[in-house]
Structure formats: structure tokens, C-alpha cells
């Protein structure tokens, strides 16, 4: 089972770009505790990676990935699962990622991110998004027989950002099965109309009060 270890953000982002934009016609499945970079504006990405020596190259790769994912969505189905805390932390605290707790989005960037997510949800592109109350065991991206795992939050002290398992059909099948189990769980909102409504309400709350009406979360009807 070929396993590649990535010890830098740049190496990891290069691998993510390669897997996510390659393998035409294959469905991409991703699960994370934070929103994908494809929804964040360029300004927020540039500020986030400004501390990295390869920050400019990382941002360029992420923007290219964003462009390809959106433009080729019609031919590359996509399913994304996010922990509910991804939206909560974004709106209530302006934090897009747990790896850098000192980084915050501006109010304008929060609005732009929510609108980008909503734009995908209302489009006809085969990009489906689910929100779960579960704590995801791994942050991963699965496409074809490639499993890209982000383990930076757990092992960054060892200088490991992530790893790629490739060419292993049995492992890919297991991860795909686990993904679908979470997608169909009673703890997950996967009905696209409900997810769209949740994001619409979140955007409405943010734009009118500058916060998230948190009582919406426990009262949301789960599919």
C-alpha cells in the first residue's frame, strides 16, 4: 500500500490539488471540521498563508484548485461533509480553521464565504454538502483509489502535515463506506434543501445581527 508523507503545507497542498483536480469523472468525497478553501475569498487565503515561506505558491495552487473544481463540477460530482462547528466557528468567532487560532476573517470575508457556499448550493452543479453534529474521526479527501488525510492538527508537532494512500482499492472502499454512513446518519443534515435553508438562515443572521442565531441548530429538522 503506497503511502506518501507530507511534511510541509506546500507539499500537502500540491497533493490535494493533484488528487482533487485529476481523475476526471470520479466523485470527490471530503469530510472536514472546517470549510474547504474553495469557498474562501482570495484575501483571506493570502492573509492566512502570509507566514509561510511558500505562502504565495500555496495560495496560487488553492485558487487554481478552486477554479477547476467549480468550472468542472458538471463532470466531476462532489460530496462534502462538514462538522456543524465549521459554520459555528466561522460565524460566531470568525475562525476558519483550528490550526491557527490567532487568525480571524473580517466581517466582509465571512459574508463572502457564506455567499460562495450558498451559490454552490443553489447552482445546478452536482456538488452536495452535508452538515453533521458528529465529530469526524479524520479530515480526508477521497477520489478514485486515493485517500488524502490531513493530520496536521494532530501531528504538526512532529512536522507531519498529511499523508496520501494511493492505489489501494480495499482501503478506498472502506473509507467510501464510512463516508456514506456519516452522510446518511440521523446526526447529519444531508437533504440539500435543508442544507441550503440552514446556510440561508446563517447568512441572514450574520448580515442582520452580526451573529448566528444558535437556537436554530438544535431545532433543525434532520433528514
BAVO-361343 format. One record per residue (C-alpha): x negated, y, z; residue in one letter. Coordinates in nm, 3 decimals. Layout:
% BAVO-361343
<xx->X yy->Y zz->Z code->A>
...
END
This chain:
% BAVO-361343
<xx->0.000 yy->0.000 zz->0.000 code->X>
<xx->-0.187 yy->0.311 zz->-0.122 code->X>
<xx->-0.187 yy->0.583 zz->0.144 code->X>
<xx->-0.339 yy->0.927 zz->0.094 code->X>
<xx->-0.403 yy->1.151 zz->0.395 code->X>
<xx->-0.392 yy->1.530 zz->0.352 code->X>
<xx->-0.596 yy->1.738 zz->0.596 code->X>
<xx->-0.508 yy->2.082 zz->0.468 code->X>
<xx->-0.194 yy->2.275 zz->0.380 code->X>
<xx->-0.318 yy->2.324 zz->0.026 code->X>
<xx->-0.372 yy->1.952 zz->-0.034 code->X>
<xx->-0.030 yy->1.874 zz->0.111 code->X>
<xx->0.148 yy->2.140 zz->-0.096 code->X>
<xx->-0.025 yy->2.016 zz->-0.413 code->X>
<xx->0.105 yy->1.666 zz->-0.342 code->X>
<xx->0.455 yy->1.797 zz->-0.270 code->X>
<xx->0.454 yy->1.995 zz->-0.594 code->X>
<xx->0.340 yy->1.689 zz->-0.791 code->X>
<xx->0.597 yy->1.449 zz->-0.643 code->X>
<xx->0.889 yy->1.692 zz->-0.643 code->X>
<xx->0.843 yy->1.821 zz->-0.998 code->X>
<xx->0.742 yy->1.487 zz->-1.151 code->X>
<xx->0.926 yy->1.162 zz->-1.223 code->X>
<xx->1.199 yy->1.312 zz->-1.442 code->X>
<xx->1.544 yy->1.166 zz->-1.395 code->X>
<xx->1.470 yy->1.031 zz->-1.047 code->X>
<xx->1.671 yy->1.151 zz->-0.749 code->X>
<xx->1.481 yy->1.351 zz->-0.488 code->X>
<xx->1.574 yy->1.291 zz->-0.125 code->X>
<xx->1.437 yy->1.509 zz->0.151 code->X>
<xx->1.501 yy->1.528 zz->0.525 code->X>
<xx->1.366 yy->1.805 zz->0.746 code->X>
<xx->1.407 yy->2.007 zz->1.062 code->X>
<xx->1.354 yy->2.327 zz->0.859 code->X>
<xx->1.491 yy->2.460 zz->0.532 code->X>
<xx->1.299 yy->2.392 zz->0.212 code->X>
<xx->1.074 yy->2.668 zz->0.082 code->X>
<xx->1.281 yy->2.674 zz->-0.238 code->X>
<xx->1.535 yy->2.892 zz->-0.053 code->X>
<xx->1.295 yy->3.148 zz->0.092 code->X>
<xx->1.206 yy->3.473 zz->-0.087 code->X>
<xx->0.853 yy->3.530 zz->-0.211 code->X>
<xx->0.786 yy->3.797 zz->0.051 code->X>
<xx->0.844 yy->3.556 zz->0.339 code->X>
<xx->0.625 yy->3.285 zz->0.185 code->X>
<xx->0.344 yy->3.532 zz->0.123 code->X>
<xx->0.351 yy->3.654 zz->0.483 code->X>
<xx->0.372 yy->3.302 zz->0.625 code->X>
<xx->0.063 yy->3.180 zz->0.442 code->X>
<xx->-0.139 yy->3.500 zz->0.467 code->X>
<xx->-0.350 yy->3.348 zz->0.746 code->X>
<xx->-0.463 yy->3.059 zz->0.525 code->X>
<xx->-0.778 yy->3.084 zz->0.317 code->X>
<xx->-0.588 yy->2.928 zz->0.026 code->X>
<xx->-0.269 yy->3.119 zz->0.102 code->X>
<xx->-0.233 yy->3.278 zz->-0.243 code->X>
<xx->-0.267 yy->2.943 zz->-0.420 code->X>
<xx->-0.021 yy->2.778 zz->-0.180 code->X>
<xx->0.239 yy->3.048 zz->-0.245 code->X>
<xx->0.194 yy->3.018 zz->-0.622 code->X>
<xx->0.247 yy->2.641 zz->-0.602 code->X>
<xx->0.559 yy->2.682 zz->-0.388 code->X>
<xx->0.706 yy->2.941 zz->-0.624 code->X>
<xx->0.634 yy->2.718 zz->-0.924 code->X>
<xx->0.797 yy->2.424 zz->-0.745 code->X>
<xx->1.099 yy->2.641 zz->-0.666 code->X>
<xx->1.134 yy->2.745 zz->-1.029 code->X>
<xx->1.104 yy->2.390 zz->-1.163 code->X>
<xx->1.342 yy->2.241 zz->-0.906 code->X>
<xx->1.614 yy->2.497 zz->-0.980 code->X>
<xx->1.570 yy->2.505 zz->-1.358 code->X>
<xx->1.557 yy->2.126 zz->-1.399 code->X>
<xx->1.822 yy->2.044 zz->-1.141 code->X>
<xx->2.068 yy->1.926 zz->-1.405 code->X>
<xx->1.831 yy->1.642 zz->-1.497 code->X>
<xx->1.690 yy->1.573 zz->-1.151 code->X>
<xx->1.960 yy->1.503 zz->-0.889 code->X>
<xx->1.869 yy->1.614 zz->-0.540 code->X>
<xx->1.989 yy->1.539 zz->-0.187 code->X>
<xx->1.867 yy->1.730 zz->0.118 code->X>
<xx->1.940 yy->1.670 zz->0.486 code->X>
<xx->1.862 yy->1.936 zz->0.745 code->X>
<xx->1.894 yy->1.936 zz->1.119 code->X>
<xx->2.158 yy->2.182 zz->1.236 code->X>
<xx->1.882 yy->2.361 zz->1.426 code->X>
<xx->1.730 yy->2.466 zz->1.093 code->X>
<xx->2.015 yy->2.712 zz->1.038 code->X>
<xx->2.048 yy->2.799 zz->1.405 code->X>
<xx->1.680 yy->2.888 zz->1.447 code->X>
<xx->1.681 yy->3.080 zz->1.119 code->X>
<xx->1.977 yy->3.300 zz->1.213 code->X>
<xx->1.950 yy->3.326 zz->1.590 code->X>
<xx->1.572 yy->3.363 zz->1.606 code->X>
<xx->1.457 yy->3.437 zz->1.252 code->X>
<xx->1.225 yy->3.135 zz->1.270 code->X>
<xx->1.199 yy->2.928 zz->0.952 code->X>
<xx->0.950 yy->2.671 zz->1.082 code->X>
<xx->0.839 yy->2.526 zz->1.416 code->X>
<xx->0.473 yy->2.505 zz->1.317 code->X>
<xx->0.427 yy->2.878 zz->1.361 code->X>
<xx->0.636 yy->3.006 zz->1.649 code->X>
<xx->0.496 yy->3.359 zz->1.615 code->X>
<xx->0.628 yy->3.403 zz->1.260 code->X>
<xx->0.972 yy->3.556 zz->1.203 code->X>
<xx->1.174 yy->3.650 zz->0.898 code->X>
<xx->1.304 yy->4.003 zz->0.854 code->X>
<xx->1.683 yy->4.054 zz->0.854 code->X>
<xx->1.673 yy->4.108 zz->0.478 code->X>
<xx->1.483 yy->3.781 zz->0.429 code->X>
<xx->1.733 yy->3.590 zz->0.643 code->X>
<xx->2.015 yy->3.722 zz->0.425 code->X>
<xx->1.826 yy->3.636 zz->0.105 code->X>
<xx->1.758 yy->3.281 zz->0.228 code->X>
<xx->2.122 yy->3.214 zz->0.318 code->X>
<xx->2.238 yy->3.357 zz->-0.013 code->X>
<xx->1.990 yy->3.140 zz->-0.205 code->X>
<xx->2.120 yy->2.831 zz->-0.025 code->X>
<xx->2.479 yy->2.932 zz->-0.090 code->X>
<xx->2.404 yy->2.996 zz->-0.458 code->X>
<xx->2.283 yy->2.638 zz->-0.494 code->X>
<xx->2.592 yy->2.505 zz->-0.316 code->X>
<xx->2.835 yy->2.693 zz->-0.545 code->X>
<xx->2.647 yy->2.605 zz->-0.864 code->X>
<xx->2.720 yy->2.302 zz->-1.079 code->X>
<xx->2.367 yy->2.171 zz->-1.036 code->X>
<xx->2.352 yy->1.821 zz->-0.878 code->X>
<xx->2.186 yy->1.949 zz->-0.559 code->X>
<xx->2.365 yy->1.826 zz->-0.249 code->X>
<xx->2.292 yy->1.949 zz->0.102 code->X>
<xx->2.390 yy->1.792 zz->0.434 code->X>
<xx->2.357 yy->1.922 zz->0.790 code->X>
<xx->2.313 yy->1.679 zz->1.078 code->X>
<xx->2.322 yy->1.701 zz->1.456 code->X>
<xx->2.073 yy->1.415 zz->1.470 code->X>
<xx->1.709 yy->1.478 zz->1.549 code->X>
<xx->1.534 yy->1.345 zz->1.241 code->X>
<xx->1.254 yy->1.097 zz->1.315 code->X>
<xx->1.044 yy->1.219 zz->1.022 code->X>
<xx->1.013 yy->1.512 zz->0.786 code->X>
<xx->0.984 yy->1.348 zz->0.445 code->X>
<xx->1.039 yy->1.375 zz->0.072 code->X>
<xx->1.124 yy->1.061 zz->-0.123 code->X>
<xx->1.117 yy->1.028 zz->-0.501 code->X>
<xx->1.076 yy->0.714 zz->-0.711 code->X>
<xx->0.827 yy->0.499 zz->-0.515 code->X>
<xx->0.660 yy->0.795 zz->-0.344 code->X>
<xx->0.712 yy->0.890 zz->0.020 code->X>
<xx->0.556 yy->1.220 zz->0.126 code->X>
<xx->0.558 yy->1.267 zz->0.504 code->X>
<xx->0.490 yy->1.596 zz->0.682 code->X>
<xx->0.324 yy->1.506 zz->1.010 code->X>
<xx->0.160 yy->1.841 zz->1.076 code->X>
<xx->0.386 yy->1.923 zz->1.373 code->X>
<xx->0.276 yy->1.602 zz->1.549 code->X>
<xx->-0.086 yy->1.561 zz->1.444 code->X>
<xx->-0.207 yy->1.907 zz->1.348 code->X>
<xx->-0.449 yy->1.891 zz->1.640 code->X>
<xx->-0.619 yy->1.604 zz->1.455 code->X>
<xx->-0.639 yy->1.807 zz->1.136 code->X>
<xx->-0.378 yy->1.600 zz->0.953 code->X>
<xx->-0.103 yy->1.781 zz->0.763 code->X>
<xx->0.068 yy->1.489 zz->0.592 code->X>
<xx->0.037 yy->1.164 zz->0.404 code->X>
<xx->0.162 yy->1.009 zz->0.083 code->X>
<xx->0.266 yy->0.646 zz->0.048 code->X>
<xx->0.288 yy->0.559 zz->-0.319 code->X>
<xx->0.369 yy->0.256 zz->-0.534 code->X>
<xx->0.539 yy->0.069 zz->-0.250 code->X>
<xx->0.892 yy->-0.026 zz->-0.354 code->X>
<xx->0.982 yy->-0.204 zz->-0.029 code->X>
<xx->0.890 yy->0.097 zz->0.187 code->X>
<xx->1.071 yy->0.332 zz->-0.053 code->X>
<xx->1.384 yy->0.116 zz->-0.041 code->X>
<xx->1.377 yy->0.120 zz->0.339 code->X>
<xx->1.338 yy->0.498 zz->0.353 code->X>
<xx->1.615 yy->0.540 zz->0.096 code->X>
<xx->1.844 yy->0.321 zz->0.306 code->X>
<xx->1.762 yy->0.516 zz->0.622 code->X>
<xx->1.828 yy->0.844 zz->0.441 code->X>
<xx->2.171 yy->0.727 zz->0.323 code->X>
<xx->2.255 yy->0.605 zz->0.674 code->X>
<xx->2.190 yy->0.954 zz->0.812 code->X>
<xx->2.380 yy->1.111 zz->0.521 code->X>
<xx->2.692 yy->0.903 zz->0.595 code->X>
<xx->2.664 yy->0.928 zz->0.975 code->X>
<xx->2.955 yy->1.079 zz->1.175 code->X>
<xx->2.695 yy->1.325 zz->1.309 code->X>
<xx->2.634 yy->1.466 zz->0.961 code->X>
<xx->2.833 yy->1.715 zz->0.755 code->X>
<xx->2.780 yy->1.586 zz->0.401 code->X>
<xx->3.103 yy->1.688 zz->0.231 code->X>
<xx->2.983 yy->1.967 zz->0.001 code->X>
<xx->3.290 yy->2.186 zz->0.051 code->X>
<xx->3.239 yy->2.171 zz->0.428 code->X>
<xx->2.867 yy->2.248 zz->0.399 code->X>
<xx->2.945 yy->2.537 zz->0.167 code->X>
<xx->3.200 yy->2.672 zz->0.415 code->X>
<xx->2.953 yy->2.636 zz->0.702 code->X>
<xx->2.690 yy->2.839 zz->0.515 code->X>
<xx->2.950 yy->3.097 zz->0.408 code->X>
<xx->3.058 yy->3.143 zz->0.770 code->X>
<xx->2.697 yy->3.161 zz->0.885 code->X>
<xx->2.620 yy->3.428 zz->0.627 code->X>
<xx->2.937 yy->3.616 zz->0.721 code->X>
<xx->2.847 yy->3.604 zz->1.090 code->X>
<xx->2.494 yy->3.722 zz->1.022 code->X>
<xx->2.595 yy->4.010 zz->0.795 code->X>
<xx->2.876 yy->4.136 zz->1.021 code->X>
<xx->2.733 yy->4.081 zz->1.370 code->X>
<xx->2.364 yy->4.009 zz->1.318 code->X>
<xx->2.401 yy->3.672 zz->1.486 code->X>
<xx->2.555 yy->3.329 zz->1.445 code->X>
<xx->2.892 yy->3.256 zz->1.598 code->X>
<xx->2.759 yy->2.947 zz->1.774 code->X>
<xx->3.101 yy->2.824 zz->1.876 code->X>
<xx->3.157 yy->2.728 zz->1.514 code->X>
<xx->2.906 yy->2.444 zz->1.537 code->X>
<xx->3.075 yy->2.211 zz->1.788 code->X>
<xx->3.413 yy->2.277 zz->1.627 code->X>
<xx->3.314 yy->2.199 zz->1.269 code->X>
<xx->3.503 yy->1.903 zz->1.131 code->X>
<xx->3.256 yy->1.633 zz->1.039 code->X>
<xx->3.310 yy->1.421 zz->0.729 code->X>
END
